[in-house]
Amino acid sequence: MNDFDFLIPTDYRGQKIIVREKIVLSVPASAMYLTVNPLEDEEEFLGFNMVSDRQEISYHCEDGSYLSSEDFDKRIITWRLMSELEKILNKLY
């Protein structure tokens, strides 16, 4: 399961998680893992390469199957999100 960034603890499944002001994750009840879109780097996110202006979080079931995703349009940058998520969720290495 190395493709996933975070294991979602049972207490957070089916809940809303406030990561930071205006950033609220709506975690599906059957979600066991979430991943931050690995194709986004900070330059892409900030629009410097005209490639992207969003950060995407995807939720996955225990078997790895995709459940849903959330897009955060120009509200956060990857390293800040990862740092905040690490404080809340279990980081997978």
N, C-alpha and C positions, 0 to 999 in steps of 0.2 A: 504494500500500500504506500510506496514511496511517493506516489503522485499527489498525495494529499498533504496540505500544509498543517491542518489542525484536526484533532479529535475533539468532538463536541461532547462535553460531559453530560451525563443523563439529566442533570438538573436544568440544563439550558435547552434541551430538545423540546420543541413546541412552544418556546418562549420568545419574547422580544429581548434582545441584548442591546443595551445602550453602550456603544463603543466610545463615542465622544459626542459632543454636542452636535445635533442634527444627523448623526450616524447611528441608525438603529437597524439591527439585523433581525429579520423575522425568520427564525429558524424553524423549518418544518419539523413536525413531531417525529417523523421517521428518519431524519437526517442524523448520520453518525459522524460524518466528516465534512469539512468545508475546505475549499481551496481558493486562493487568490489567483486571478488570471496571471500565469507566469510569463505571458507575452508582453506585458506592460512594464516598461521601465519608466523611470521618473521623467525623462525627456519626452517619451511618447505620451505619458499621462498629461504633462503640462502643455502638450500640443506643439512642441518645438519641431517635431518631424511631420506634423500634419497627419499622423497615423491614427491617433486616438485621443479622446478627451474623457475617458471614463475608466473607472476601476471596477472590475467584475469579481463577484464572489459567487462560487457555485457550491451547491449542497449535494451530498451523495449519501446513498443508503449504505448499509453494512457491507453489501456485496460489491460496492463500488459503482453501482448504477446511478446515473444522473437523476436528480430530483427537480431542481430549479436553480435559478440564479437571480442575483440582484445587481443592478448597475448603479454606481454612484457618480453622477455627472459632475466632474470638476470640483468635488468636495473634499477629497483627501488624496494624499500621495502614498505610494506603496509602503515605503519604510515606516511611515507613521502608523498606518493601519496595522502592519505586522507587529509593531511594538505594542500597540494597544491590545490587539488580539492575544498576544503572548501573555499579557497580564490576566486575561480572562479565561482563555482556553488552554488546552494541553498541546504544546508544540510537538510535532512529529519530526524526527530527524532521519 
